[in-house]
Amino acid sequence: MDLKELRAQIKTQMDRDRAKAILEHLGYRVDRNYKFCLRDERTPSASIRRDGYIKDFGSGWGGDLVALLHEHHGIDLKEATRWVAACLGIRCDHE
């Protein structure tokens, strides 16, 4: 499965609760309203939409978990995609 197909599968399986669980696994504290701090700040400015999309109103950034890992944690896009897929139980054959 190529990266594009894998991203499409992630998108179909991602939702707010799954995104919250993965973010918490990464060390973020997500409140019951699905808001969290993406940066060092006192009040949460990022939130998770029902489809798992993340929007940071403080900086204007928005993206999915793969983009967050890639852009905010410096993880290679391929590795980030495979990691999120594994968290969702999506099998991806290594090339």
C-alpha positions as CSV (number, residue, x, y, z in Angstrom):
1,M,0.0,0.0,0.0
2,D,1.5,3.4,-0.9
3,L,1.5,6.4,1.3
4,K,-1.5,8.1,-0.5
5,E,-3.7,5.0,0.0
6,L,-2.5,4.7,3.6
7,R,-3.4,8.4,4.3
8,A,-6.9,7.8,2.8
9,Q,-7.4,4.8,5.1
10,I,-6.3,6.8,8.1
11,K,-8.8,9.5,7.2
12,T,-11.7,7.1,6.9
13,Q,-11.0,5.6,10.3
14,M,-10.0,8.7,12.3
15,D,-12.4,10.4,14.6
16,R,-12.3,12.7,17.5
17,D,-11.9,10.0,20.2
18,R,-9.2,8.2,18.3
19,A,-7.3,11.4,17.8
20,K,-7.6,12.2,21.5
21,A,-6.3,8.8,22.5
22,I,-3.3,9.2,20.2
23,L,-2.6,12.7,21.3
24,E,-2.7,11.6,25.0
25,H,-0.3,8.8,24.1
26,L,2.0,11.4,22.8
27,G,1.8,13.3,26.1
28,Y,-0.7,16.0,25.3
29,R,-3.5,16.7,27.9
30,V,-6.8,16.8,26.0
31,D,-9.8,18.0,28.0
32,R,-13.3,16.7,27.8
33,N,-14.2,19.3,25.2
34,Y,-11.3,18.0,23.0
35,K,-9.2,21.1,23.5
36,F,-5.5,21.0,24.2
37,C,-2.3,23.0,24.2
38,L,-0.2,22.5,21.1
39,R,2.4,25.0,22.3
40,D,3.6,26.2,25.7
41,E,0.5,28.2,26.8
42,R,-1.8,28.4,29.8
43,T,-5.1,27.9,28.1
44,P,-5.7,25.4,25.3
45,S,-6.0,26.9,21.8
46,A,-6.1,23.7,19.7
47,S,-9.1,21.6,19.3
48,I,-10.1,18.3,17.6
49,R,-13.0,18.2,15.1
50,R,-15.3,15.3,14.9
51,D,-13.3,13.9,12.0
52,G,-10.1,14.0,13.9
53,Y,-8.8,17.2,12.2
54,I,-6.8,19.4,14.5
55,K,-7.1,23.2,14.4
56,D,-4.8,25.5,16.4
57,F,-6.5,28.8,16.6
58,G,-3.5,30.4,18.3
59,S,-1.2,30.0,15.3
60,G,-3.7,29.3,12.6
61,W,-2.2,25.8,11.9
62,G,-4.5,23.0,11.0
63,G,-4.0,19.4,9.9
64,D,-4.4,15.7,10.8
65,L,-2.2,13.7,13.2
66,V,0.2,12.7,10.5
67,A,0.8,16.4,9.7
68,L,1.1,17.2,13.4
69,L,3.8,14.6,13.9
70,H,5.6,15.7,10.7
71,E,5.4,19.5,11.2
72,H,5.5,19.8,15.0
73,H,7.7,16.8,16.0
74,G,10.0,16.6,13.0
75,I,9.1,13.0,12.1
76,D,9.5,11.9,8.5
77,L,6.2,11.9,6.7
78,K,6.4,8.2,5.8
79,E,7.2,7.2,9.3
80,A,4.5,9.5,10.8
81,T,1.9,8.0,8.4
82,R,2.9,4.4,9.3
83,W,2.9,5.2,13.0
84,V,-0.6,6.7,12.9
85,A,-1.8,3.8,10.8
86,A,-0.4,1.3,13.3
87,C,-2.2,3.2,16.1
88,L,-5.5,2.7,14.3
89,G,-4.7,-1.0,13.6
90,I,-4.3,-0.5,9.8
91,R,-1.8,-3.0,8.4
92,C,0.7,-1.6,6.0
93,D,3.2,-3.8,4.2
94,H,6.7,-2.5,4.2
95,E,8.1,-1.7,0.8
